[in-house]
Amino acid sequence: MAILLFLLTWYKFPIDDINASGTGIAIDLNHRPHIFYYSRNLLVHSFWDGQGWPREIVDSAASYHNGGPSVVIDNQGRIHIAFFNRRERLSYGVYDQNWRMETVDTAYRTGDYCDIALDQNNRPHIAYHRSTGTFTGYLRYAVKTTTWQIYEHSAEYGGYHVSLELDSRDYPHISDCTSWSSGDLRYIYYDGQNWHYEKPVTGNAAGYNSLALDAFDRPQISLYWTDGSNYDLRFTEKNTGNWRLHTIDHGQRLYKRGWDNKIAIDNNHTLHIVYHCHNEGLLKYARGWEANWRTEIVDTIGGYTASTAIGLDGADVFLSYYDETSTDVWVAATKNFTAVKETDERLLPRPIKTVNDAILIEGAIQLYDLTGRSLIQGNFLRRKVIKPKKKAVYFLKTKDGIYKVVVI
């Protein structure tokens, strides 16, 4: 049947038409997005300057990537970046009128899957992976005081799809997986004296995971779950003192949902997750908390890796991602920061309505798919029945505005 949903309005902006692997996004003090991405052994920076998307090459980068680059902007407007450099080592850079770069870890093949956070003194903390073989390696954590202090967690393999947050006392909290594809989900934190290790999920964590801390420093972790029958985006939290697991978007073998998931938390304690459903060719977004979630489609994209990142700016959500089919880097945002008039979303006006899997139209209309391709256009003097060829989200433009119709 066809139903109407009140969904967020997403504005999508093509950033670059080049092969990319990995994106990171941050919003500056002027509420403008900055996106960093790896492309052709380079680290590239693009940002909205009020008129367009100028690009700069920041540094050279390694030829392969599984996570990162990771970026954050401090309260003075300086940009901090962690990335996997051309010598396959962890690099850190800061921009304050000019870029200053330094190598954090000199061990070979350290720095993939990196994630950066700043403490209250704007000192950088970075969690990352140290590779010891094709499918082996360890979690490392570095913090810069006067020099870089590096800690390795070598009791078991880890550091895959690592995610880092700092609590209200500036102590690190980390989520990672013991395998790049299927293993245990770990939650690791430091209390000022000792490191603590917990496993919210054993055996079914398929690599992708992302961590946020709420206002009480409690962990909120999104993850991709697989057990041979279920391939889901799931969420685990410890709000009641024990780990609880919730399914956000259920998938199956042919409809895997939850790749490339990244989580963020806003000032109202609502959680936001971007993720990829590669078999269906969808970039999706989930919003909620604990067992209460709403999901929606943001874009249709191809390929297996979406290289997602998420950033929040007040009530606005910003996503960066890559479409392997079109080889385009994109930003999707709930804010139309280009100052184009926003679309008003309401119920469909008469005489237009939906019946079962059809849309009944009359008058001047245009029907688009999610990619912006026009499917039907005309001025229909008599009522016409439209039956979309596939189940998806469509945009219906009338003289009164633009409306989203979901056919399921």
C-alpha positions as CSV (number, residue, x, y, z in Angstrom):
1,M,0.0,0.0,0.0
2,A,1.0,3.6,-0.3
3,I,1.3,5.7,2.8
4,L,2.3,9.3,3.7
5,L,5.0,9.8,6.3
6,F,6.2,13.0,7.8
7,L,9.8,12.8,7.0
8,L,12.7,15.1,7.3
9,T,13.5,17.3,4.3
10,W,17.0,16.4,3.0
11,Y,19.0,18.7,0.8
12,K,21.7,17.0,-1.1
13,F,24.9,18.6,-2.5
14,P,27.4,16.9,-4.8
15,I,30.9,17.8,-3.5
16,D,33.3,16.0,-5.9
17,D,33.0,13.6,-8.8
18,I,36.1,11.5,-7.9
19,N,36.7,8.1,-6.5
20,A,36.9,8.4,-2.7
21,S,37.4,6.0,0.3
22,G,36.4,7.4,3.6
23,T,34.8,10.7,4.6
24,G,34.7,12.9,7.7
25,I,32.5,15.9,8.4
26,A,32.4,18.7,10.9
27,I,30.4,22.0,11.2
28,D,32.3,25.2,11.9
29,L,31.3,28.1,14.1
30,N,29.5,29.8,11.2
31,H,27.3,26.6,10.8
32,R,29.0,25.6,7.6
33,P,30.0,22.0,6.8
34,H,33.6,20.9,6.2
35,I,34.1,17.5,4.6
36,F,37.4,15.6,4.4
37,Y,37.9,12.5,2.2
38,Y,40.6,10.2,0.9
39,S,41.0,10.2,-2.9
40,R,43.8,8.9,-5.1
41,N,46.3,8.8,-2.3
42,L,45.4,12.3,-1.2
43,L,43.6,13.8,1.8
44,V,41.1,16.4,0.4
45,H,39.2,19.1,2.2
46,S,36.1,20.7,0.8
47,F,33.8,23.2,2.5
48,W,30.8,25.5,1.9
49,D,32.1,29.1,1.6
50,G,28.6,30.7,1.0
51,Q,28.7,30.3,-2.7
52,G,30.3,27.0,-3.6
53,W,32.6,24.1,-2.5
54,P,36.2,25.0,-2.9
55,R,38.7,22.2,-2.5
56,E,42.2,21.9,-1.3
57,I,44.7,19.0,-1.0
58,V,45.7,18.8,2.6
59,D,48.3,16.1,2.5
60,S,49.1,12.8,0.9
61,A,47.5,9.6,2.2
62,A,47.9,5.8,2.2
63,S,46.6,3.9,-0.8
64,Y,44.0,1.9,1.2
65,H,41.6,2.9,4.0
66,N,39.0,1.2,6.2
67,G,38.1,4.1,8.5
68,G,38.6,7.9,8.7
69,P,39.6,10.5,8.1
70,S,38.2,11.9,11.3
71,V,37.7,15.6,11.9
72,V,36.6,18.0,14.7
73,I,36.5,21.8,15.0
74,D,37.3,23.3,18.4
75,N,35.7,26.3,20.2
76,Q,38.2,28.7,18.6
77,G,37.4,27.6,15.0
78,R,40.5,25.5,14.5
79,I,40.2,22.3,12.5
80,H,41.8,19.1,13.9
81,I,42.2,16.1,11.6
82,A,43.5,12.5,12.2
83,F,44.3,10.4,9.1
84,F,46.3,7.5,7.7
85,N,49.3,9.1,5.9
86,R,51.2,8.0,2.8
87,R,53.8,6.1,4.9
88,E,50.9,4.1,6.5
89,R,51.3,5.8,9.8
90,L,48.9,7.9,11.9
91,S,49.1,11.6,11.3
92,Y,47.5,14.5,13.1
93,G,47.0,18.0,11.6
94,V,45.6,21.3,12.9
95,Y,44.5,24.3,10.8
96,D,44.9,27.8,12.3
97,Q,45.5,30.1,9.3
98,N,47.8,27.3,8.0
99,W,48.0,23.5,8.2
100,R,50.5,22.0,10.7
101,M,51.1,18.3,10.3
102,E,52.9,15.8,12.5
103,T,53.3,12.0,12.7
104,V,51.7,10.6,15.9
105,D,52.8,7.0,15.7
106,T,55.9,5.9,13.8
107,A,55.1,2.2,13.8
108,Y,54.4,0.8,10.4
109,R,50.7,0.4,9.4
110,T,49.2,2.2,12.3
111,G,46.5,4.8,11.9
112,D,43.7,3.0,9.9
113,Y,40.2,3.1,11.4
114,C,41.1,6.4,13.3
115,D,38.8,8.5,15.3
116,I,39.6,11.9,17.0
117,A,38.2,13.8,19.9
118,L,39.2,17.0,21.8
119,D,39.2,17.4,25.5
120,Q,38.1,20.6,27.3
121,N,41.6,22.1,26.8
122,N,41.4,21.3,23.0
123,R,44.1,18.6,23.3
124,P,43.7,15.8,20.7
125,H,42.9,12.2,21.6
126,I,43.0,9.6,18.9
127,A,41.9,5.9,18.9
128,Y,43.1,3.8,15.9
129,H,44.2,0.4,14.7
130,R,47.7,-1.0,14.6
131,S,48.0,-3.7,11.9
132,T,50.2,-6.8,12.6
133,G,49.0,-8.9,9.7
134,T,46.4,-9.2,7.0
135,F,43.6,-10.0,9.6
136,T,45.4,-9.2,12.8
137,G,46.1,-6.1,14.8
138,Y,45.4,-4.2,18.0
139,L,43.7,-1.1,19.4
140,R,45.9,1.9,20.1
141,Y,45.0,5.1,21.8
142,A,47.1,8.3,21.7
143,V,46.8,11.6,23.6
144,K,48.9,14.7,23.2
145,T,50.0,16.4,26.4
146,T,53.5,17.9,25.9
147,T,54.3,14.9,23.7
148,W,52.2,12.1,22.3
149,Q,51.5,9.3,24.8
150,I,50.6,6.0,23.2
151,Y,48.8,3.1,24.8
152,E,48.3,-0.3,23.2
153,H,45.5,-2.7,24.1
154,S,47.1,-6.0,23.2
155,A,45.3,-8.6,25.3
156,E,43.3,-9.6,22.2
157,Y,42.9,-8.4,18.6
158,G,40.9,-5.3,18.1
159,G,40.8,-1.7,16.8
160,Y,38.5,-2.5,14.0
161,H,36.0,0.3,13.2
162,V,37.1,2.1,16.3
163,S,35.0,4.9,17.8
164,L,36.2,7.3,20.5
165,E,34.4,9.7,22.9
166,L,35.5,11.6,25.9
167,D,33.4,11.8,29.1
168,S,32.7,14.8,31.3
169,R,36.1,14.3,33.0
170,D,37.9,14.0,29.7
171,Y,38.5,10.2,30.1
172,P,38.4,8.2,26.9
173,H,35.6,5.7,26.1
174,I,36.1,3.5,23.0
175,S,34.1,1.0,21.1
176,D,35.6,-1.4,18.6
177,C,35.4,-4.9,17.2
178,T,37.8,-7.9,17.6
179,S,37.5,-8.6,13.9
180,W,37.0,-6.5,10.8
181,S,34.1,-8.6,9.7
182,S,32.6,-10.7,12.5
183,G,33.6,-10.9,16.1
184,D,32.9,-9.3,19.5
185,L,31.8,-5.8,20.2
186,R,34.0,-4.2,22.9
187,Y,33.5,-1.2,25.1
188,I,36.6,0.1,26.7
189,Y,37.0,3.0,29.1
190,Y,39.5,4.6,31.4
191,D,38.4,5.8,34.9
192,G,41.5,7.9,35.7
193,Q,43.5,4.9,37.1
194,N,42.6,1.8,35.2
195,W,41.3,0.6,31.8
196,H,38.1,-1.4,31.9
197,Y,36.9,-3.9,29.2
198,E,33.3,-5.0,28.5
199,K,31.7,-7.0,25.7
200,P,28.1,-5.9,25.0
201,V,27.9,-8.4,22.1
202,T,29.9,-11.6,21.6
203,G,30.2,-13.4,18.3
204,N,27.7,-11.4,16.2
205,A,29.2,-8.0,15.8
206,A,30.1,-7.7,12.1
207,G,32.6,-4.9,12.3
208,Y,30.8,-1.7,11.9
209,N,30.0,0.1,15.2
210,S,29.9,3.7,16.5
211,L,29.8,5.1,20.0
212,A,28.2,8.2,21.7
213,L,28.0,9.1,25.3
214,D,24.9,10.7,26.8
215,A,24.7,13.5,29.4
216,F,25.3,10.9,32.1
217,D,28.4,9.5,30.4
218,R,26.5,6.3,29.6
219,P,27.6,4.5,26.4
220,Q,25.2,4.4,23.4
221,I,26.5,2.1,20.6
222,S,25.2,1.4,17.1
223,L,26.3,-1.8,15.4
224,Y,25.9,-4.1,12.4
225,W,24.6,-7.5,13.6
226,T,24.8,-10.7,11.7
227,D,24.0,-14.3,12.9
228,G,23.5,-16.1,9.6
229,S,19.8,-15.3,9.5
230,N,19.5,-11.6,10.6
231,Y,21.6,-8.8,9.2
232,D,20.4,-5.8,11.1
233,L,21.3,-2.3,12.3
234,R,21.1,-2.7,16.1
235,F,21.7,-0.5,19.1
236,T,23.0,-1.3,22.6
237,E,23.0,0.8,25.7
238,K,23.7,0.5,29.4
239,N,21.2,3.1,30.7
240,T,19.8,0.7,33.4
241,G,23.1,-0.7,34.5
242,N,23.0,-3.7,32.2
243,W,23.6,-3.9,28.4
244,R,20.3,-4.0,26.5
245,L,20.2,-4.8,22.7
246,H,17.6,-3.3,20.4
247,T,16.9,-3.9,16.7
248,I,16.5,-0.6,14.7
249,D,16.3,-1.9,11.1
250,H,15.9,-5.6,10.5
251,G,17.6,-7.1,7.5
252,Q,18.0,-10.4,5.8
253,R,20.8,-12.1,3.8
254,L,19.7,-10.3,0.6
255,Y,18.8,-7.1,2.4
256,K,21.7,-6.3,4.8
257,R,21.1,-3.2,6.8
258,G,23.6,-1.4,9.0
259,W,26.8,-1.1,7.1
260,D,28.9,2.0,7.7
261,N,26.9,3.1,10.7
262,K,27.8,6.3,12.5
263,I,26.1,7.7,15.5
264,A,25.8,11.1,17.1
265,I,23.8,12.6,20.0
266,D,22.2,16.0,20.2
267,N,21.6,18.4,23.0
268,N,18.2,17.0,23.6
269,H,19.7,13.5,24.1
270,T,18.2,12.2,20.9
271,L,20.5,9.8,18.9
272,H,21.0,10.0,15.2
273,I,22.5,7.2,13.0
274,V,23.5,7.2,9.3
275,Y,23.9,3.8,7.7
276,H,24.1,1.9,4.4
277,C,21.9,-0.9,3.0
278,H,24.2,-1.9,0.1
279,N,22.0,-4.7,-1.4
280,E,19.1,-2.3,-1.7
281,G,21.2,0.6,-2.8
282,L,20.1,2.9,0.0
283,L,21.6,5.4,2.4
284,K,19.3,5.5,5.5
285,Y,19.0,7.5,8.6
286,A,17.6,6.5,12.0
287,R,16.6,8.8,14.9
288,G,15.5,7.8,18.4
289,W,16.7,6.3,21.7
290,E,16.6,2.9,23.5
291,A,13.9,0.8,21.8
292,N,12.2,3.8,20.1
293,W,13.4,4.5,16.6
294,R,12.2,5.9,13.3
295,T,14.1,5.2,10.1
296,E,13.9,6.8,6.6
297,I,15.7,6.8,3.3
298,V,18.0,9.7,2.6
299,D,19.4,8.7,-0.9
300,T,19.8,5.9,-3.4
301,I,23.4,5.0,-3.9
302,G,25.3,2.1,-5.4
303,G,28.3,0.0,-4.3
304,Y,29.4,-1.7,-1.1
305,T,31.0,1.0,0.8
306,A,29.3,4.3,1.5
307,S,32.1,5.9,3.6
308,T,29.6,7.7,5.9
309,A,30.1,10.3,8.5
310,I,27.6,12.4,10.6
311,G,27.7,15.8,12.2
312,L,25.2,17.8,14.2
313,D,24.7,21.5,14.5
314,G,21.9,22.3,16.9
315,A,18.8,20.7,15.4
316,D,20.4,20.2,12.0
317,V,21.9,16.9,10.8
318,F,24.7,16.7,8.2
319,L,25.8,13.5,6.5
320,S,28.7,12.9,4.2
321,Y,29.0,9.8,2.0
322,Y,30.2,8.3,-1.2
323,D,28.3,6.8,-4.1
324,E,30.6,4.1,-5.7
325,T,28.3,3.9,-8.8
326,S,28.4,7.5,-9.7
327,T,31.8,8.1,-8.1
328,D,30.4,11.2,-6.4
329,V,31.1,12.5,-2.9
330,W,27.9,14.0,-1.3
331,V,26.7,16.0,1.6
332,A,23.1,15.6,2.7
333,A,21.7,18.0,5.3
334,T,18.4,18.8,6.9
335,K,19.4,22.5,6.6
336,N,19.3,24.2,3.3
337,F,22.4,26.3,4.0
338,T,22.5,27.5,0.4
339,A,19.6,29.8,1.3
340,V,17.2,28.3,-1.2
341,K,13.6,28.4,0.0
342,E,12.7,25.3,2.0
343,T,9.8,23.1,0.9
344,D,6.7,23.0,3.1
345,E,5.7,19.4,3.9
346,R,1.9,18.8,4.5
347,L,-0.7,16.3,3.7
348,L,-1.4,15.9,0.0
349,P,-4.0,18.5,-1.2
350,R,-7.2,17.5,-2.8
351,P,-7.9,16.0,-5.2
352,I,-4.6,14.1,-5.0
353,K,-4.6,11.0,-2.8
354,T,-3.1,7.5,-2.5
355,V,-5.0,4.3,-2.7
356,N,-3.3,1.0,-2.1
357,D,-0.1,1.0,-4.2
358,A,-1.3,3.8,-6.5
359,I,-1.2,7.6,-6.5
360,L,-4.3,9.4,-7.9
361,I,-3.4,12.7,-9.4
362,E,-5.2,15.5,-11.2
363,G,-3.9,18.9,-12.4
364,A,-0.4,20.0,-13.1
365,I,2.1,17.7,-11.4
366,Q,5.6,16.3,-11.6
367,L,6.8,13.0,-10.1
368,Y,10.5,12.5,-9.3
369,D,12.4,9.6,-7.8
370,L,15.0,10.0,-5.0
371,T,17.8,10.8,-7.5
372,G,15.8,13.8,-8.9
373,R,14.9,12.1,-12.2
374,S,11.6,13.1,-13.6
375,L,9.2,10.2,-14.0
376,I,6.0,11.8,-15.0
377,Q,5.2,15.4,-15.9
378,G,2.0,17.0,-17.2
379,N,-1.3,18.8,-16.7
380,F,-3.9,16.1,-16.3
381,L,-7.4,17.5,-16.7
382,R,-8.9,14.2,-15.6
383,R,-7.9,12.0,-12.7
384,K,-5.0,9.7,-13.5
385,V,-3.9,6.6,-11.7
386,I,-0.1,6.3,-11.3
387,K,1.4,3.0,-10.2
388,P,5.2,3.3,-9.5
389,K,7.3,0.5,-10.8
390,K,9.0,-0.2,-7.5
391,K,8.6,0.3,-3.8
392,A,10.5,3.5,-2.9
393,V,10.2,7.1,-1.9
394,Y,8.9,9.6,-4.5
395,F,8.6,13.3,-4.6
396,L,5.3,14.8,-6.0
397,K,5.4,18.4,-7.1
398,T,2.2,20.4,-7.4
399,K,1.4,24.1,-7.5
400,D,1.1,24.0,-3.7
401,G,4.4,22.5,-2.9
402,I,6.5,19.3,-2.9
403,Y,5.3,16.2,-1.0
404,K,7.0,12.9,-0.2
405,V,5.0,9.7,-1.0
406,V,6.3,6.4,0.3
407,V,5.2,3.3,-1.6
408,I,5.7,0.1,0.4
